[in-house]
Amino acid sequence: MNELMQYRDLVWDIYERTKELQLKLWYAIDCVQSDLEWRGELDPEKKLVEAEAVYDKQNRVLKIVVNECLPRLSTLKYEPTSFLMRNFWKGCVAAAIRKLPEPVTFEKALCSIIIYTPRKIEWDVDNRAFQMIINALRASQVIKSDGWDTLALLLKGEVDKKRPRTEIIVKEYPEDTINALIKKV
């Protein structure tokens, strides 16, 4: 049993280092792209982005897809990756939003975050780092505030073996949503 624990620890250490290298690589790519864009050598539309955004103007629904699973909060405790991870998520969301033809803003919003993992695993919704997404939406001015009176949050998990990802859906918060749900119960 002790050998299995050592093996598990080794595998976890390799995973953490791989994730850190992936984040460092993304940070370097983002820095180079920003410099090239600033010098006029890269069209902003041709930047490599790990996310995409679509806005349905008629129904006032914004959908952002980040091609990564939202990490656990515990991964933000590791100092080398914490800054890089926050920067990655903020950068992905902001870059996808910047590619939209016009700015999208919600005074009051309902934000649904759906995390598609590659396999069915047990995880608690409150142990995911959803704050990074909320902060990215604020920094991108999609939501004006993340206060209790202007933002409602829904977290959900799904399985997609072929395409793990995180989908963020933001829509105008209906004033009477809570009462409507209570009446139906």
C-alpha positions as CSV (number, residue, x, y, z in Angstrom):
1,M,0.0,0.0,0.0
2,N,2.8,2.4,0.8
3,E,4.3,1.9,-2.7
4,L,1.0,2.7,-4.2
5,M,0.8,6.0,-2.2
6,Q,4.3,6.9,-3.3
7,Y,3.3,6.2,-6.9
8,R,0.2,8.3,-6.5
9,D,2.2,11.2,-5.1
10,L,4.7,10.9,-7.9
11,V,1.9,11.0,-10.5
12,W,0.3,14.0,-8.8
13,D,3.7,15.8,-8.7
14,I,4.2,15.2,-12.5
15,Y,0.6,16.4,-13.1
16,E,1.3,19.6,-11.1
17,R,4.5,20.3,-12.9
18,T,2.9,19.6,-16.3
19,K,0.1,22.0,-15.5
20,E,2.6,24.7,-14.4
21,L,4.6,24.3,-17.7
22,Q,1.4,24.5,-19.7
23,L,0.4,27.7,-17.9
24,K,3.9,29.2,-18.4
25,L,3.8,28.3,-22.1
26,W,0.4,30.0,-22.4
27,Y,1.7,33.1,-20.5
28,A,4.7,33.3,-22.9
29,I,2.5,32.9,-26.0
30,D,0.2,35.6,-24.7
31,C,3.1,38.0,-24.0
32,V,4.5,37.5,-27.5
33,Q,1.1,38.0,-29.1
34,S,0.5,41.1,-27.1
35,D,3.9,42.6,-28.2
36,L,3.3,41.7,-31.8
37,E,-0.2,43.2,-31.6
38,W,1.2,46.4,-30.0
39,R,3.8,46.7,-32.8
40,G,1.1,46.2,-35.5
41,E,2.5,42.9,-36.6
42,L,-0.4,40.7,-35.5
43,D,-4.0,41.3,-36.3
44,P,-6.0,41.0,-33.0
45,E,-8.5,38.7,-34.9
46,K,-5.7,36.2,-35.5
47,K,-4.5,35.8,-31.9
48,L,-4.4,32.3,-30.5
49,V,-7.2,32.2,-27.9
50,E,-8.2,29.2,-25.8
51,A,-11.8,30.4,-25.7
52,E,-14.6,31.6,-27.9
53,A,-17.6,33.8,-27.3
54,V,-21.0,34.1,-29.0
55,Y,-23.6,36.7,-28.2
56,D,-27.3,36.2,-29.1
57,K,-28.5,39.7,-29.2
58,Q,-32.1,38.9,-29.6
59,N,-32.3,36.8,-26.5
60,R,-29.5,38.7,-24.6
61,V,-27.5,35.6,-23.9
62,L,-23.7,35.5,-23.9
63,K,-21.9,32.2,-24.2
64,I,-18.2,31.8,-23.6
65,V,-16.5,28.4,-24.0
66,V,-13.0,28.0,-22.4
67,N,-11.2,24.8,-23.7
68,E,-10.2,23.8,-20.2
69,C,-12.0,22.4,-17.1
70,L,-12.4,24.9,-14.4
71,P,-9.7,24.0,-11.8
72,R,-10.2,23.1,-8.2
73,L,-9.7,25.9,-5.6
74,S,-6.9,23.8,-4.1
75,T,-4.8,24.3,-7.2
76,L,-4.7,28.0,-6.5
77,K,-2.8,27.4,-3.3
78,Y,0.3,26.4,-5.2
79,E,2.1,29.7,-5.5
80,P,3.9,29.0,-8.9
81,T,0.7,28.3,-10.7
82,S,-1.8,30.6,-8.8
83,F,-0.8,33.8,-10.7
84,L,-0.5,31.9,-14.0
85,M,-3.9,30.2,-13.6
86,R,-5.7,33.4,-12.7
87,N,-4.0,35.1,-15.7
88,F,-4.9,32.3,-18.0
89,W,-8.6,32.3,-17.1
90,K,-8.9,36.1,-17.1
91,G,-7.0,36.3,-20.4
92,C,-9.1,33.6,-22.1
93,V,-12.4,35.2,-21.1
94,A,-11.3,38.7,-21.9
95,A,-9.8,37.7,-25.3
96,A,-13.0,35.8,-26.3
97,I,-15.2,38.8,-25.3
98,R,-12.9,41.3,-27.2
99,K,-13.6,39.3,-30.4
100,L,-17.3,40.1,-30.2
101,P,-18.4,42.8,-32.7
102,E,-19.7,45.1,-29.9
103,P,-19.4,45.3,-26.1
104,V,-21.9,43.2,-24.0
105,T,-22.9,44.4,-20.6
106,F,-25.5,43.3,-18.1
107,E,-26.8,45.4,-15.2
108,K,-28.1,42.3,-13.4
109,A,-27.0,38.9,-14.6
110,L,-27.6,35.2,-14.1
111,C,-24.3,33.4,-14.7
112,S,-24.3,29.6,-15.4
113,I,-21.0,27.8,-15.3
114,I,-21.0,24.2,-16.7
115,I,-17.8,22.2,-16.2
116,Y,-17.4,19.3,-18.6
117,T,-14.9,16.8,-17.3
118,P,-13.4,14.0,-19.3
119,R,-14.7,11.3,-16.9
120,K,-17.3,11.0,-14.2
121,I,-15.5,12.1,-11.0
122,E,-16.8,13.2,-7.7
123,W,-16.3,16.9,-7.0
124,D,-18.0,19.6,-4.9
125,V,-19.3,22.6,-6.8
126,D,-18.0,24.9,-4.0
127,N,-14.5,23.6,-4.4
128,R,-14.1,24.9,-8.0
129,A,-12.4,28.2,-8.7
130,F,-15.4,29.9,-10.2
131,Q,-14.3,33.2,-8.7
132,M,-11.8,33.5,-11.5
133,I,-14.6,33.5,-14.0
134,I,-16.6,36.1,-12.1
135,N,-13.5,38.3,-11.8
136,A,-12.9,38.0,-15.5
137,L,-16.4,38.9,-16.4
138,R,-16.1,42.0,-14.2
139,A,-12.7,43.0,-15.6
140,S,-14.2,42.6,-19.1
141,Q,-17.1,44.8,-18.0
142,V,-19.7,42.1,-19.0
143,I,-21.1,42.5,-15.5
144,K,-20.9,45.8,-13.6
145,S,-20.9,44.2,-10.1
146,D,-20.8,40.7,-8.5
147,G,-22.8,41.8,-5.5
148,W,-25.7,39.7,-4.2
149,D,-28.2,42.1,-5.7
150,T,-26.7,42.1,-9.2
151,L,-25.5,38.5,-9.8
152,A,-26.9,35.0,-9.4
153,L,-24.7,32.0,-10.0
154,L,-25.4,28.5,-11.1
155,L,-22.8,25.8,-11.2
156,K,-23.2,22.4,-12.8
157,G,-21.1,19.5,-13.9
158,E,-21.3,17.3,-17.0
159,V,-19.1,14.7,-18.7
160,D,-17.7,14.9,-22.2
161,K,-14.9,12.4,-22.8
162,K,-14.0,14.0,-26.2
163,R,-14.0,17.7,-25.3
164,P,-13.5,18.7,-21.7
165,R,-14.3,22.4,-21.3
166,T,-16.0,25.1,-19.3
167,E,-19.1,26.9,-20.6
168,I,-20.1,30.2,-19.2
169,I,-23.6,31.5,-20.0
170,V,-24.5,35.0,-19.0
171,K,-28.0,36.3,-19.4
172,E,-30.1,39.2,-18.0
173,Y,-31.3,38.2,-14.5
174,P,-35.1,38.0,-14.5
175,E,-36.4,40.1,-11.6
176,D,-38.9,37.4,-10.3
177,T,-36.8,34.3,-10.9
178,I,-36.6,33.2,-7.3
179,N,-40.3,33.7,-6.6
180,A,-41.2,31.8,-9.8
181,L,-39.1,28.9,-8.7
182,I,-40.7,28.9,-5.2
183,K,-44.2,28.9,-6.6
184,K,-43.5,25.9,-8.8
185,V,-42.3,23.9,-5.8
